[in-house]
């Protein structure tokens, strides 16, 4: 099942998303550090497999802003990634942690 994450848009509050919560819970990392790490790994995966093979879709987090201000370039998105990409990110970022504790 595909996984939805928030786009990498610095300087704003991070919305909640499941993968971010999983990583912060498993590692104790801050939300901002975990979000940055997720996107760093995602960039590596895209670099290897290609964007079309990893990013399934993107949609604005606030579609109403797109309609009211269509020329705004600073719009946050929900990015849907493949399950394989999400699993790789989980495995790498939680390596060495014991999720059963």
N, C-alpha and C positions, 0 to 999 in steps of 0.2 A: 504494500500500500504506500503510495507516495507520501512525502512529508512536507509540510508547509513551514517555512521559516520567514522571518522578517528580513527585509533588504538591509544591506550595510549602509546606513545613513548616519554618520557621526553627528554628535551634538544634540541629539534629541533623546527623549525618554524611550526606552526599549519596550515594545509591546510584549506581552507574554506569548510564548509559543512552546509547545510540548518538548521539542528537542532541547531548547535552551534550559527549560526546567530540569530535564533529565541530566544534562551535563552539570549544571550547578549543584544539584542534589548529590550526584555521584562524586564530584570532585571538591566541592566546597569553594569553587572559584566564583569570583564576582560575576554578576550578570553581564557587565560590559566586557570583561576579559573572556568569558565563555562565548559571547556573541562574536567577538573579534576572532577567536580561535576557530569557531565554526566556519566563518567566512574565509579565513586563511586556508583551511583544509579544503573547503569547497572550491576555492580558486585553483588549488593544486589538482583536484580531481577533474575540474573542467579543463585544465591545461593538458591533462593526460588523455581524457576520453572525449573531449569536445563539448561545447555548450549544449548542442542539440541532443547529446546522449545523456546529459545530466539534469539540465533545467527543463522541466516539463511545461511550465507556464509561469506567468507573472500577472498579478492584478493589483491595482491600487488598493492600499489599505483604507483610503477614504475616497471612494468614487465621487462623492459629492464635490470634493475639491477639484477634481479633474474637470467636472462639468462647469463649475463656476469660474475656474481659472485655467483654461486648457493650455496656456503658454507657460505655466509654471514648470520649471525643470527640476525642482526640488520636491519630488513626490515619493513618499515611502511606498514600497510594494510588498505584497506577500509573494514569496517565491516558492514554487512547488518543485521539489527535487525528487529524484528517484529513490526508491527504498534502498538500493545498493549504495548510493551516495550517503544516505543517512546512516546506514549501518556502518560504513567505513568511518564516518565522522565519530559515531558513538564509540567504536572500537578503539580508535586512536586516542581520543580524548579521555576515555575512562580506563585506558591500559594502566595496570598497576593499582587500581582501586578495587576494593572488595565491596561490590554492590549489595552483598547479603548482610552487611553490618547494620 
